[in-house]
């Protein structure tokens, strides 16, 4: 006796994953990141020293240097405009610093560079304060002054 039933179906179900939508999403994300990343980093540019400077360099005429000591006090190091001679670092209060920098940089047309030297023991927020004050005063480039380490790395010539 034959078991009668219906027709036997020989259909095989193939399970394929459609990856086309996933690839489309990934390409869109890639394009978004390619556009957004340069915009995020465009706000701040810093030049990091790449090599050690084994030779001492004297201060040039007209350079403005801002120092921050271990107690967080500011010292402005400029050439005296009346005598034209280098005066050395002079203490300046937090309240007087913005006005003094505005006065110094208001007369400059092309050279708006400030050299910054800070003690390694102070908190970085104090350095950020100094940079923000300098930016508001019109400084366009800030250079970092570092200690020279000549003994550890002899110069080969």
DAPE-V62425 format. One record per run of one state. SS is the DSSP state (2 for helix, 1 for strand, 0 for the rest). FROM is the first residue (numbers start at 1). LEN is the number of residues. Records with the same first field share a line. If there is no record, write none. Layout:
BEGIN
SS = FROM-LEN  FROM-LEN
END
This chain:
BEGIN
0 = 1-19  42-23  69-5  80-6  93-1  107-6  119-5  138-3  145-13
2 = 20-22  94-13  124-14
1 = 65-4  74-6  86-7  113-6  141-4
END
